[in-house]
């Protein structure tokens, strides 16, 4: 367990440093680029005009320089940055914490309760040893390829849908920051992201799960084998197994965004109260630490409240046991697990899950906010 904690701590520190460097680079980039006169209007356009007045510096008189900068992006460039800002940080974080996901997936599986992994007793370190003994170090990085393929579109679609829904609702129906706005925007973001990327995560889960040969499951030889087998034995619908649990999990995203927006607003109010007490002007910007902690809190609470859907989704994506797919729907799966395994079964692997998703989410939200703050310095121009 200490090794797992060390891994998450390393992930946390390295990604926080990346977000800080991103912010610093963004400011340097925004202030330091001068366009060539042959640059296309589609490229970043930074213009700095200087007006000087009074005297001669050589003769001791002061030289006054007033700099005005107009920073512009095309609408297409702005949308591209917004779309990608939610995905890049998630990619790095997912790569680093992939071993935790592999361990969590085994703990959630039926094999951990009644199959070959039952002897582990739900202990993460025993699962680690089993993975290492059967597959070596590479076993901890199973499913990484689908993650690399899917994380940027999934996170980008998620944040893009959230922002667009939040703004449109804010203009016509529900003001931004309200409970209804945050819930609907968060739920819409989850629906869009899961619908488009579920086949990728289905393949990833099948690859990550250790085959229980005593139950008639077989080890796949590669991703092509997984895809062809699912298509042959389960049809196109096989790639959408677990999507009902994913939709239920959209409630997690909605709760997360609701808590995030509410706490973020409250933190800013408190910060301005402190500023007023010491004679400083009010601010509309959060510190990186407050954004990071707010995102971590929101994710932790939301994940704890909705965790059983994670177990249900993994069970729904398993191979057949003895030729039979026992789990057929989310509520049916939750009912079976609750009846046969109790609360422990519904929350199997939750500790490892929290170690993975809380720092990931905090870094992702922080990076997204940093990028959006940087983009806020630019004026949108027509192409």
C-alpha positions in Angstrom: 0.0 0.0 0.0 2.9 2.4 0.7 4.1 1.9 -2.8 0.7 2.8 -4.1 0.7 5.9 -1.9 4.1 6.9 -3.1 3.1 6.5 -6.7 0.1 8.8 -6.3 2.2 11.3 -4.4 4.7 11.4 -7.3 1.8 11.8 -9.8 0.4 14.6 -7.7 3.6 16.6 -7.5 4.7 16.1 -11.1 1.4 17.1 -12.5 1.0 20.1 -10.2 4.4 21.2 -11.5 3.3 20.8 -15.1 0.2 22.9 -14.5 2.4 25.6 -12.9 4.8 25.5 -15.8 1.9 25.7 -18.2 0.7 28.9 -16.6 4.1 30.4 -16.6 4.7 29.5 -20.2 1.3 30.8 -21.2 2.1 34.2 -19.7 5.5 34.3 -21.3 4.0 33.3 -24.7 1.2 35.8 -24.5 3.6 38.7 -23.7 6.7 37.7 -25.7 5.7 36.8 -29.3 5.9 39.4 -32.1 4.3 38.4 -35.3 6.0 38.6 -38.7 4.3 40.7 -41.2 3.8 37.7 -43.5 1.9 35.7 -40.8 -1.5 34.4 -41.7 -4.6 35.9 -39.9 -5.2 32.3 -38.7 -2.1 32.4 -36.6 -1.8 34.1 -33.2 -1.7 37.9 -33.6 0.1 39.8 -30.9 0.6 43.5 -31.5 2.5 45.9 -29.3 2.5 49.6 -30.0 4.7 52.0 -28.1 4.3 55.7 -27.7 7.2 57.6 -26.2 7.4 61.2 -24.9 9.6 63.8 -23.3 13.3 64.5 -23.2 16.4 62.6 -23.9 17.4 59.7 -21.7 21.0 60.6 -22.3 20.5 64.0 -20.9 18.9 62.8 -17.7 15.3 63.4 -18.6 12.9 60.6 -18.1 11.6 58.5 -21.0 7.9 57.5 -20.7 6.9 54.3 -22.4 3.3 53.3 -22.6 2.7 49.8 -24.0 -0.7 48.7 -25.2 -1.1 45.1 -26.3 -3.9 43.6 -28.3 -3.9 39.9 -28.2 -6.2 38.0 -30.5 -7.1 34.5 -31.6 -9.5 33.4 -34.3 -12.7 31.8 -33.1 -11.5 28.5 -34.5 -8.2 28.7 -32.6 -10.1 29.5 -29.4 -12.5 26.6 -29.7 -9.5 24.3 -30.4 -7.7 25.4 -27.3 -10.9 25.0 -25.2 -11.5 21.5 -26.7 -7.9 20.3 -26.0 -7.4 21.9 -22.6 -9.6 19.3 -20.9 -7.7 16.4 -22.4 -4.0 17.0 -22.3 -3.7 16.9 -18.5 -5.9 13.9 -18.3 -3.7 12.0 -20.7 -0.5 12.5 -18.6 -2.3 11.7 -15.4 -3.9 8.5 -16.8 -0.5 7.3 -18.1 1.1 7.7 -14.7 -1.7 6.1 -12.7 -2.6 3.3 -15.1 -1.2 0.6 -12.6 -3.8 1.8 -10.0 -6.6 1.4 -12.6 -5.5 -2.1 -13.4 -5.5 -3.1 -9.7 -8.9 -1.4 -9.1 -10.4 -3.3 -12.1 -9.3 -6.6 -10.7 -10.8 -5.7 -7.3 -14.1 -4.8 -8.8 -14.4 -8.0 -10.9 -16.4 -11.1 -9.9 -13.1 -13.1 -10.0 -12.0 -11.2 -6.9 -15.1 -12.4 -5.0 -15.7 -15.9 -6.2 -13.0 -16.8 -8.8 -9.2 -17.2 -9.0 -8.5 -13.9 -7.3 -10.8 -14.6 -4.3 -7.8 -15.8 -2.3 -6.5 -12.2 -2.3 -9.3 -11.2 0.0 -9.6 -7.9 -1.6 -6.1 -6.9 -0.6 -4.5 -4.6 -3.2 -0.9 -5.8 -2.6 -2.0 -9.4 -3.1 -3.5 -8.4 -6.4 -0.3 -6.6 -7.3 1.7 -9.7 -6.7 -0.7 -11.8 -8.8 -0.5 -9.4 -11.7 3.3 -9.3 -11.5 3.7 -13.1 -11.3 1.4 -13.7 -14.3 2.3 -10.8 -16.6 5.3 -8.9 -15.2 5.6 -5.2 -15.1 3.8 -4.8 -18.4 0.7 -6.2 -16.8 0.3 -2.9 -14.8 0.1 -1.0 -18.1 -2.5 -3.1 -19.8 -5.2 -0.9 -21.4 -2.9 2.0 -21.7 -3.2 2.2 -25.5 -7.0 2.6 -25.4 -6.5 5.2 -22.7 -4.1 7.2 -24.9 -6.6 6.9 -27.8 -9.7 7.8 -25.8 -8.7 10.2 -23.0 -8.2 13.3 -25.0 -11.5 13.0 -26.9 -13.3 11.9 -23.8 -12.1 14.7 -21.6 -12.2 17.3 -24.3 -15.8 16.4 -25.2 -16.7 16.4 -21.5 -15.3 19.9 -20.8 -16.5 21.4 -24.1 -20.0 20.1 -23.6 -20.0 21.4 -20.0 -18.9 24.9 -21.0 -21.3 25.2 -23.9 -24.3 23.9 -21.9 -23.5 26.1 -19.0 -23.2 29.2 -21.1 -26.4 28.5 -23.2 -28.4 27.8 -20.0 -27.0 30.9 -18.5 -28.2 33.1 -21.3 -31.8 31.8 -21.5 -32.9 29.8 -18.5 -30.6 29.2 -15.5 -27.8 31.6 -14.4 -24.3 30.3 -14.3 -23.3 29.1 -10.9 -26.9 28.0 -10.0 -27.6 24.5 -8.8 -29.8 23.7 -11.9 -27.2 25.0 -14.3 -24.3 23.0 -12.8 -26.4 19.8 -12.6 -27.7 19.9 -16.1 -24.3 21.0 -17.6 -22.5 18.3 -15.7 -25.0 15.6 -16.7 -25.0 16.6 -20.3 -21.2 16.5 -20.4 -21.2 13.0 -19.0 -23.8 11.7 -21.5 -22.0 13.1 -24.5 -18.6 11.8 -23.5 -19.7 8.3 -22.5 -21.8 7.8 -25.6 -19.0 8.6 -28.0 -16.2 6.7 -26.2 -17.8 3.7 -24.5 -16.4 1.2 -27.1 -12.9 2.3 -26.2 -13.4 1.7 -22.5 -15.0 -1.6 -23.1 -11.9 -2.9 -25.0 -9.7 -1.4 -22.2 -11.6 -3.2 -19.4 -11.5 -6.6 -21.2 -7.7 -6.2 -21.7 -7.0 -5.3 -18.1 -9.0 -8.1 -16.5 -7.1 -11.2 -15.7 -8.7 -14.2 -17.4 -10.2 -16.7 -14.9 -9.4 -19.9 -16.8 -11.4 -22.0 -14.2 -14.5 -20.2 -15.4 -13.8 -20.8 -19.0 -12.3 -17.3 -19.8 -9.3 -16.9 -22.0 -6.5 -14.5 -22.2 -6.6 -12.2 -25.2 -3.5 -12.0 -27.4 -3.9 -8.4 -28.2 -6.3 -5.5 -29.0 -7.2 -6.9 -32.4 -8.1 -10.2 -30.7 -10.3 -8.4 -28.2 -12.2 -6.4 -30.9 -12.7 -9.3 -33.2 -13.9 -11.6 -30.4 -16.4 -9.1 -29.1 -17.7 -8.4 -32.6 -18.0 -12.1 -33.4 -19.5 -13.4 -30.1 -21.4 -10.3 -28.8 -22.0 -8.2 -31.9 -21.9 -4.4 -32.1 -23.9 -4.2 -28.9 -21.0 -5.8 -27.1 -19.0 -2.6 -27.4 -21.7 -0.7 -25.5 -21.8 -3.0 -22.5 -21.7 -1.0 -19.3 -23.0 2.2 -20.9 -26.1 2.2 -18.6 -23.8 2.2 -15.6 -21.8 5.0 -17.3 -25.0 7.1 -17.7 -25.8 6.5 -14.1 -22.3 7.6 -13.4 -23.1 10.9 -15.1 -24.7 11.8 -11.8 -21.2 11.7 -10.4 -20.1 14.4 -12.9 -23.1 16.5 -12.2 -22.6 16.3 -8.4 -18.9 17.0 -8.9 -19.5 20.2 -11.0 -22.2 21.3 -8.6 -19.9 21.1 -5.6 -17.0 22.5 -7.5 -18.9 25.6 -8.7 -20.5 26.2 -5.3 -17.3 25.8 -3.3 -15.3 27.8 -5.8 -17.8 30.7 -5.5 -17.7 30.5 -1.7 -13.9 30.4 -1.6 -13.8 33.6 -3.7 -16.2 35.4 -1.3 -14.1 34.5 1.7 -10.9 35.5 -0.1 -12.4 39.0 -0.9 -13.6 39.3 2.7 -10.0 38.8 3.8 -8.8 41.3 1.1 -11.2 43.9 2.3 -10.1 43.4 6.0 -6.5 44.2 5.1 -7.3 47.0 2.6 -6.7 45.1 -0.6 -9.0 45.4 -3.7 -11.4 42.5 -4.5 -10.4 39.9 -7.0 -12.1 37.5 -9.4 -9.3 35.1 -9.7 -8.6 32.0 -7.6 -5.2 30.8 -6.4 -3.9 27.5 -7.9 -4.1 25.9 -4.5 -7.7 26.8 -4.0 -8.7 25.5 -7.4 -6.7 22.3 -6.8 -8.2 21.7 -3.4 -11.8 22.6 -4.5 -11.6 20.1 -7.4 -10.2 17.4 -5.2 -12.9 17.9 -2.6 -15.7 17.9 -5.3 -14.3 14.7 -7.0 -13.9 12.8 -3.7 -17.4 13.5 -2.5 -19.0 12.8 -5.8 -17.0 9.5 -6.3 -17.9 8.2 -2.8 -21.6 8.9 -3.4 -21.9 7.1 -6.7 -19.2 4.4 -6.5 -21.3 1.3 -6.9 -21.9 2.1 -10.6 -18.1 1.6 -11.1 -18.3 -2.0 -9.8 -21.5 -2.6 -11.9 -19.8 -1.3 -15.0 -16.8 -3.6 -14.6 -19.0 -6.7 -14.0 -21.1 -5.9 -17.1 -17.9 -5.7 -19.2 -16.4 -9.0 -18.1 -16.1 -12.1 -20.2 -18.7 -14.8 -19.8 -18.2 -17.2 -16.9 -18.7 -20.8 -17.9 -20.3 -19.5 -21.2 -22.9 -17.4 -19.4 -23.1 -13.6 -19.1 -24.5 -13.3 -15.7 -24.7 -9.6 -15.4 -27.2 -8.0 -17.9 -28.1 -4.6 -16.6 -26.9 -2.0 -14.0 -29.6 -2.4 -11.4 -29.7 -6.2 -11.8 -25.9 -6.2 -11.3 -26.1 -4.0 -8.2 -28.8 -6.2 -6.8 -26.8 -9.4 -7.3 -23.6 -7.9 -5.8 -25.5 -6.4 -2.8 -27.3 -9.7 -2.1 -24.2 -12.0 -2.5 -21.3 -9.8 -1.4 -22.9 -7.1 0.7 -21.6 -3.5 1.1 -18.0 -4.7 0.7 -18.8 -5.9 -2.8 -20.5 -2.7 -3.9 -17.5 -0.7 -2.7 -14.7 -3.1 -3.7 -11.6 -1.3 -4.9 -12.8 2.1 -3.7 -9.7 3.0 -1.8 -7.5 2.5 -4.9 -10.1 4.2 -7.0 -9.9 7.3 -4.8 -6.1 7.3 -5.0 -6.3 7.5 -8.7 -9.2 9.8 -9.5 -9.0 12.5 -6.9 -5.5 13.8 -7.8 -6.3 13.2 -11.5 -9.4 15.3 -11.4 -7.8 18.0 -9.3 -4.9 18.4 -11.8 -7.3 18.2 -14.8 -9.5 20.9 -13.4 -6.6 23.1 -12.4 -5.0 22.8 -15.8 -8.3 23.5 -17.5 -8.8 26.7 -15.4 -5.2 27.8 -16.0 -5.6 27.4 -19.8 -9.0 29.3 -19.7 -7.5 32.1 -17.7 -4.7 32.4 -20.3 -7.2 32.3 -23.2 -9.1 35.1 -21.4 -6.3 37.5 -22.3 -7.1 37.2 -26.0 -9.8 38.9 -28.1 -11.6 36.8 -30.7 -11.2 38.1 -34.2 -13.0 37.1 -37.4 -11.1 34.9 -39.8 
